[in-house]
Amino acid sequence: MSKSRIFLISCLVFILGIFIRSVFMFDFFIVYLLFLSAIIAFIVIPKNKLFLILGIWAICFAAGIWRYQVSEPENTADKIYFYNSQNIEFSGLVSKEPDVREAAAKYEIKTAEIFLNSKWQPVSGKVLISTEIFPEYRYGDLLKIKCKLKKPEAIEDFKYDRYLARYDIYSLCYNPQIEKLASGQGNLFLTLIYRGKNFFISRINSILPEPQASFLGGLLIGAKKSIPSNLQEVFNKTGTTHIVAVSGYNVTIIAACLLLLAQTIGIARKKSFWLIISLLFIFVIITGAQASIIRAAVMGAIVLLANYLGRKSKVTNALALAAAIMLMQNPRILLADMGFQLSFLATLGLVYISPILNQLAQVDKIKNKFSKALLSDYLLTTFSAIIITQPLIFYQFGKLALVAPIANILVLPFIPLAMLLGFIAGIVTLILPGLGWAISWLVWLVLSYIIFVLEKLASLNWAYWEMPKISLGLMIGLYAFILGFIWYFRKYKNGVAQKGKVQ
């Protein structure tokens, strides 16, 4: 067995350990047993390669179990969630950019002190508070809060408690009494990033009407929460929510479109790789370098790497390593973060299914470079992502957007153009407001076309189909079929094609 294959399986076994511990509760003794078995394999049978490899995998598997185990919260008096179901007073920092919507605002508070026994005492943990939109608070504000803490619970079939646990949030607070103690207490770098981001959005809002302004904000920096609910429903019905969701699914599709755009204007594929990687880095910075955005950019970069290297083995290892590192940082995203799941699956689809679709469509026989790039880098890339993510969507939501392929074909080529023109308009407006206003008309035209097409498709009676969620077993069966098809095609069909070329 090659070192590359051993490394790949080691990463997968680590991920498997996290998955097993996420689903099942068991005695931590098993972890010690696995570590002990691995040590025996190393010491007692050092010359046996098979036992050495098994020992490495045992360590990786145990490490996955251990990593999830240590992420479990300890319910002690120095943790804020220890006081759930109690009326308390505590102080803390607004540790993330506020989530301000039409009817309410949510703030993630990193707690510092709690008032107990007539004195302030140190406490750690996070609380998610929901309050009125005004007065407004910002990242880095130090607040004193009075409220009754509540433990997060599942809402119908939505596991809200698990959803919040991925952010280490185990306490909720509704309609609190808030007193602002100080400002500017957060990280200076993030403070500047958030201020720049909000100022940029304000410039966009000054040159575009609604809903185009909110739509552009969602495209550029993932600010989809300000998008009107009726437009959000249009995205849901047409299967295009990903265009305003900062995820690996979104970033990889946009990266493919940017590759097409780069080739259209004459930039070589290898040069466009480094150009788009640089743009991804800038995108991460502009959007506040949040963990979900960094994950999305990493997944997008891996797809570009696959295109750049053209070697599946290296890209597979890179993808497995990236997933393992992300799960080492936060093991709860494996089951609780659908964005991570969709990102990972979409990346797999673009790496493994897209080449198969290219071969079936006989893309290599197309002589026109633009037509070839349009079919390969755009249409087939989009379909490969849809194919591999659909079983998960069936399992989680039980929804099928029948017009999704048509919608994506009609609007996705215009997304990079809208983003590029929107970014230019926003920057120019800061310097030359008149010129920025002129460019905004072009942005408005592109955005209006996208909204018009999606609204028309969403209005069709057959556009959207609600169905019962599929079972976990059926979802696994669908993915087994997809993996089997990939394996069969690569081993037999692709092998026959290669032999034909040699002859």
C-alpha positions in Angstrom: 0.0 0.0 0.0 1.4 3.4 -1.0 2.1 6.2 1.5 -0.5 8.3 -0.2 -3.2 5.7 0.4 -2.1 5.2 4.0 -2.3 8.9 4.6 -5.8 9.2 3.0 -7.2 6.3 5.1 -5.6 7.8 8.2 -7.5 11.0 7.6 -10.8 9.1 6.9 -10.4 7.0 10.0 -9.9 10.1 12.1 -13.2 11.5 10.6 -14.9 8.1 11.2 -13.9 8.3 14.9 -15.5 11.7 15.2 -18.6 10.4 13.5 -18.9 7.3 15.7 -18.5 9.4 18.9 -21.1 12.0 17.5 -23.7 9.3 17.1 -23.0 6.9 20.0 -22.2 7.4 23.7 -19.8 5.0 25.2 -17.1 4.6 27.9 -13.9 6.5 27.3 -12.1 3.2 28.1 -12.4 2.3 24.5 -10.1 5.1 23.5 -7.5 4.0 26.0 -7.8 0.4 24.6 -7.2 1.6 21.1 -4.2 3.6 22.1 -2.8 0.7 24.0 -3.3 -1.6 20.9 -1.5 0.9 18.8 1.4 1.1 21.2 1.7 -2.7 21.2 1.7 -2.7 17.4 4.6 -0.2 17.4 6.7 -1.8 20.2 6.0 -5.5 20.1 5.8 -6.0 16.3 7.9 -3.2 14.9 9.0 -5.0 11.7 5.5 -6.1 10.6 4.3 -3.4 8.2 0.7 -4.5 8.4 0.5 -4.1 12.2 2.4 -0.8 12.0 -0.3 0.5 9.6 -3.1 -0.8 11.7 -1.5 0.8 14.8 -1.4 4.2 13.0 -5.1 3.8 12.0 -6.0 2.8 15.6 -4.4 6.0 16.8 -6.2 8.1 14.3 -9.5 6.5 15.1 -9.0 7.0 18.8 -7.9 10.6 18.2 -11.2 11.3 16.5 -13.2 9.8 19.4 -11.0 11.8 21.9 -11.4 15.1 20.0 -15.1 14.9 20.1 -15.1 13.8 23.7 -13.1 16.8 24.9 -15.4 19.2 23.0 -18.3 18.2 25.2 -19.2 21.0 27.7 -18.3 20.6 31.4 -21.3 21.7 33.5 -19.4 23.5 36.3 -20.1 26.6 38.3 -17.5 28.7 36.2 -19.5 28.1 33.0 -22.5 30.3 32.2 -24.7 27.4 31.1 -24.5 26.1 34.6 -27.1 28.8 35.5 -29.6 27.9 32.8 -33.3 28.3 34.0 -32.1 31.0 36.5 -32.6 34.8 36.5 -29.0 36.2 36.5 -27.0 39.3 35.8 -23.8 38.9 33.8 -21.4 41.0 31.7 -19.9 40.0 28.4 -18.6 41.1 25.0 -20.4 41.1 21.7 -18.1 38.6 20.1 -19.5 38.4 16.6 -21.1 40.7 14.1 -24.8 41.2 15.1 -27.5 39.3 13.3 -30.0 42.1 12.6 -33.3 41.1 10.9 -36.6 42.7 10.2 -38.2 42.1 13.6 -35.3 41.4 16.0 -31.6 41.4 16.6 -29.4 38.5 17.9 -26.1 39.0 19.6 -23.5 36.4 20.5 -22.1 37.3 23.9 -18.8 36.0 25.2 -19.3 36.1 29.0 -16.8 37.6 31.4 -18.4 37.9 34.8 -21.5 36.9 36.7 -23.0 38.6 39.7 -23.4 36.0 42.5 -23.5 36.4 46.3 -23.4 40.2 46.1 -20.1 40.2 44.0 -18.8 39.8 40.5 -17.2 36.5 39.7 -15.3 35.2 36.6 -17.4 33.0 34.2 -16.9 31.7 30.7 -19.1 30.5 27.9 -21.4 32.1 25.3 -25.0 33.3 25.4 -27.1 34.0 22.4 -29.4 36.9 23.2 -32.5 38.0 21.2 -33.7 41.6 21.6 -35.2 44.5 19.8 -33.5 46.1 16.8 -32.9 49.4 18.7 -30.8 50.4 20.4 -28.1 48.9 18.2 -24.9 47.3 19.6 -21.7 46.5 17.7 -18.9 44.0 17.8 -16.6 44.8 20.7 -19.3 46.4 22.9 -19.1 45.4 26.6 -22.6 44.8 27.9 -24.2 44.2 31.3 -27.2 41.9 30.9 -30.1 40.8 33.1 -32.3 37.9 32.0 -33.4 34.4 32.5 -31.2 31.9 30.8 -32.7 29.0 28.8 -31.3 25.8 27.5 -31.6 25.5 23.7 -34.1 22.8 22.6 -35.1 21.2 19.4 -37.8 23.0 17.4 -40.1 20.4 15.8 -37.7 18.4 13.6 -35.0 21.1 13.6 -32.3 20.3 16.2 -31.7 23.8 17.3 -29.7 22.7 20.3 -27.2 20.8 18.1 -27.1 23.7 15.7 -26.0 26.1 18.4 -23.6 23.6 20.0 -21.3 23.8 17.0 -20.7 27.4 18.1 -20.3 26.4 21.7 -23.5 28.1 22.6 -25.6 26.3 25.4 -27.6 29.3 26.7 -30.3 31.5 25.3 -31.6 34.8 26.6 -34.8 36.5 25.3 -35.8 40.2 25.8 -33.0 41.0 28.4 -32.3 44.2 30.2 -29.1 45.6 28.6 -26.7 48.3 29.8 -23.8 49.3 27.6 -20.6 49.5 29.6 -17.9 50.2 27.0 -17.1 50.1 23.3 -14.1 49.0 21.2 -13.2 46.0 23.4 -12.9 43.5 20.6 -10.1 42.4 18.3 -8.8 45.5 16.4 -8.4 43.7 13.1 -12.0 42.3 13.1 -13.3 45.7 14.3 -11.7 47.4 11.2 -13.0 44.6 8.9 -16.5 44.8 10.2 -16.6 48.6 10.0 -15.2 48.5 6.4 -17.7 45.9 5.5 -20.7 47.8 6.9 -19.5 51.1 5.3 -19.2 49.3 1.9 -22.7 47.9 2.3 -24.0 51.4 3.1 -22.5 52.6 -0.2 -24.1 49.8 -2.1 -27.5 50.7 -0.5 -27.0 54.4 -1.5 -26.7 53.6 -5.2 -29.1 50.6 -5.6 -32.8 50.2 -4.8 -34.3 47.2 -3.0 -34.3 44.3 -3.5 -31.2 44.6 -5.7 -29.1 46.2 -3.0 -29.8 43.4 -0.5 -29.3 40.8 -3.2 -25.9 42.3 -4.1 -24.9 42.3 -0.4 -25.7 38.6 -0.3 -23.6 37.9 -3.4 -20.6 39.9 -2.3 -20.3 39.2 1.4 -23.0 36.7 2.2 -25.2 39.2 3.9 -28.3 37.2 3.0 -30.2 37.9 6.2 -31.2 41.4 4.9 -32.7 39.9 1.7 -36.5 40.3 1.7 -38.4 37.1 2.7 -40.3 36.9 -0.6 -37.0 36.9 -2.6 -35.6 34.3 -0.2 -38.7 32.1 -1.0 -37.9 32.6 -4.7 -34.4 31.3 -4.2 -35.8 28.3 -2.2 -38.3 27.3 -4.9 -35.7 27.6 -7.8 -32.9 25.8 -6.0 -30.6 28.8 -6.1 -30.2 29.6 -2.4 -26.5 28.7 -2.8 -25.8 31.9 -4.8 -26.3 34.0 -1.6 -25.0 31.5 0.9 -21.3 31.6 1.6 -20.5 27.9 1.4 -18.1 25.7 -0.4 -20.9 24.9 -2.8 -21.3 28.5 -3.6 -17.6 29.3 -3.8 -16.8 26.3 -6.0 -19.5 27.2 -8.5 -18.4 30.9 -8.5 -14.7 29.7 -8.9 -15.7 27.6 -11.9 -17.5 30.6 -13.5 -14.5 32.8 -12.8 -12.3 30.3 -14.6 -14.6 30.5 -17.6 -14.5 34.3 -17.5 -10.6 34.2 -17.2 -10.3 31.9 -20.2 -12.8 34.0 -22.2 -10.6 37.1 -21.9 -7.4 35.1 -22.7 -5.9 34.3 -19.3 -4.1 31.0 -19.2 -5.6 28.3 -16.9 -2.5 28.2 -14.6 -2.4 31.9 -14.3 -6.1 32.1 -13.6 -5.6 29.6 -10.8 -3.3 32.0 -8.8 -5.5 35.0 -9.7 -8.7 33.3 -8.3 -6.8 32.0 -5.2 -5.8 35.6 -4.5 -9.4 36.7 -5.0 -10.6 34.0 -2.5 -8.1 35.4 0.1 -9.4 38.9 -0.4 -13.0 37.6 -0.1 -12.2 35.9 3.2 -10.8 39.1 4.6 -13.7 41.3 3.3 -16.3 39.0 4.8 -14.7 39.1 8.3 -12.7 35.8 8.2 -15.5 33.8 9.8 -14.9 30.1 10.3 -17.7 29.1 7.8 -16.3 31.5 5.2 -12.7 30.2 5.6 -14.1 26.6 5.2 -15.9 27.7 2.0 -12.8 29.3 0.6 -10.7 26.2 1.4 -13.2 23.9 -0.4 -13.2 26.3 -3.4 -9.4 26.3 -3.4 -9.3 22.5 -3.5 -11.5 22.5 -6.6 -9.1 24.9 -8.2 -6.2 22.8 -7.1 -7.8 19.8 -8.8 -8.1 21.8 -12.0 -4.5 23.0 -11.7 -2.8 19.7 -10.9 -5.1 17.3 -12.8 -4.2 14.5 -10.4 -7.1 13.0 -8.4 -4.9 11.3 -5.8 -3.3 14.5 -4.6 -6.5 16.4 -4.6 -8.3 13.6 -2.7 -5.6 13.7 0.0 -5.8 17.5 0.1 -9.6 17.3 0.6 -9.4 14.6 3.3 -6.7 16.6 5.1 -8.7 19.8 4.9 -11.8 18.1 6.3 -9.7 16.5 9.1 -8.2 19.8 10.1 -11.6 21.6 10.1 -13.0 18.8 12.3 -10.0 19.0 14.6 -10.8 22.6 15.1 -14.6 22.0 15.6 -15.7 18.3 15.5 -19.4 19.3 15.9 -19.7 20.6 12.3 -19.6 17.0 10.9 -23.2 16.4 11.8 -24.5 19.8 12.9 -23.3 22.1 10.1 -25.1 21.4 6.8 -23.0 24.1 5.1 -19.9 22.0 5.8 -21.7 18.9 4.6 -22.8 20.6 1.3 -19.4 22.1 0.8 -17.6 18.8 1.2 -20.1 17.0 -1.0 -20.0 19.7 -3.7 -16.3 19.6 -3.8 -16.3 15.8 -4.2 -18.8 16.2 -7.0 -16.7 18.8 -8.8 -13.5 16.6 -8.5 -15.0 13.2 -9.3 -18.4 13.6 -11.1 -17.5 16.6 -13.3 -14.8 14.7 -15.2 -17.2 11.8 -15.9 -19.8 14.2 -17.2 -17.1 15.8 -19.4 -16.2 12.5 -20.8 -19.8 11.4 -21.4 -20.5 14.7 -23.1 -17.3 14.3 -25.2 -16.2 17.8 -24.3 -12.6 17.1 -25.7 -14.1 16.9 -29.2 -15.4 20.4 -29.1 -13.1 22.7 -31.0 -14.4 26.1 -30.1 -12.6 27.1 -26.9 -15.4 29.2 -25.5 -18.1 26.6 -26.1 -15.8 24.0 -24.6 -15.2 26.0 -21.5 -18.9 27.0 -21.2 -20.0 23.3 -21.2 -17.1 22.0 -19.1 -16.4 24.7 -16.5 -20.0 25.9 -16.1 -22.8 23.7 -17.1 -21.3 20.3 -16.2 -19.7 21.7 -13.1 -23.1 22.9 -11.9 -24.8 19.6 -12.6 -22.1 17.6 -10.8 -22.7 19.7 -7.7 -26.5 19.3 -7.9 -26.2 15.5 -8.4 -24.1 14.8 -5.4 -25.8 17.2 -3.0 -29.4 16.3 -3.8 -29.7 13.1 -1.6 -28.6 15.2 1.4 -31.2 17.8 0.6 -33.9 15.1 0.2 -32.9 13.8 3.7 -32.8 17.2 5.4 -35.6 19.0 3.8 -37.6 16.7 1.5 -37.7 19.3 -1.1 -37.1 19.1 -4.9 -36.7 22.2 -7.0 -37.6 20.8 -10.5 -36.5 24.1 -12.2 -33.1 24.2 -10.4 -31.1 23.0 -13.5 -32.8 25.5 -15.8 -32.5 28.3 -13.2 -28.8 27.7 -12.6 -28.1 27.5 -16.3 -29.9 30.9 -16.9 -28.5 32.9 -14.0 -25.2 31.5 -12.9 -23.1 33.0 -15.8 -24.3 36.4 -14.7 -23.4 36.0 -11.0 -19.6 36.7 -11.4 -20.5 39.7 -13.7 -22.9 41.0 -11.1 -20.3 40.6 -8.3 -17.5 42.2 -10.4 -19.6 45.2 -11.4 -21.1 45.5 -7.9 -17.7 45.5 -6.3 -16.4 48.1 -8.8 -19.4 50.3 -8.3 -19.1 50.2 -4.5 -15.4 51.1 -4.6 -15.8 53.8 -7.3 -18.7 55.4 -5.3 -16.3 55.9 -2.4 -14.1 58.1 -4.6 -16.3 59.4 -7.5 -20.0 59.2 -6.5 -21.2 60.3 -9.9 -19.3 57.6 -11.8 -20.3 55.0 -9.2 -23.9 55.9 -9.8 -23.5 55.4 -13.5 -21.9 52.0 -13.1 -24.7 51.1 -10.7 -27.2 51.1 -13.6 -25.3 48.2 -15.2 -25.3 46.4 -11.9 -29.0 47.0 -11.5 -29.7 45.7 -15.0 -27.8 42.4 -14.3 -29.4 41.9 -10.9 -32.8 42.7 -12.2 -32.4 40.1 -15.0 -31.5 37.4 -12.4 -34.4 38.3 -10.1 -36.9 38.5 -13.1 -35.8 35.0 -14.4 -36.0 33.4 -11.0 -39.4 34.9 -10.1 -40.8 33.7 -13.4 -39.5 30.2 -12.8 -40.7 30.2 -9.2 -44.2 31.1 -10.3 -44.5 27.9 -12.4 -46.9 25.3 -10.9 -44.4 22.5 -11.3 -41.3 24.5 -10.2 -41.2 23.2 -6.6 -42.1 19.9 -5.1 -42.6 19.2 -1.4 -42.2 15.6 -0.5 -41.7 13.5 2.7 -38.1 13.5 3.9 -36.3 10.3 2.8 -34.9 8.0 5.4 -31.2 7.8 6.5 -31.0 4.4 5.0 -32.3 5.6 1.6 -29.9 8.5 1.6 -27.0 6.2 2.3 -28.2 3.9 -0.5 -28.3 6.8 -3.0 -24.8 7.8 -2.1 -23.7 4.2 -2.4 -25.1 4.2 -5.9 -23.3 7.4 -6.8 -20.0 6.1 -5.4 -20.5 2.8 -7.2 -21.1 4.6 -10.5 -18.0 6.7 -10.0 -15.9 3.6 -9.2 -17.4 1.6 -12.1 -16.8 4.4 -14.6 -13.2 5.1 -13.5 -12.2 1.5 -13.4 -14.0 0.2 -16.5 -15.3 2.9 -18.8 -12.3 5.2 -18.3 -9.9 2.3 -18.6 -11.5 1.3 -21.9 -11.1 4.9 -23.1 -7.4 5.0 -22.1 -6.7 1.7 -24.0 -8.4 3.1 -27.0 -6.1 6.1 -27.0 -3.0 3.9 -26.6 -4.0 1.7 -29.6 
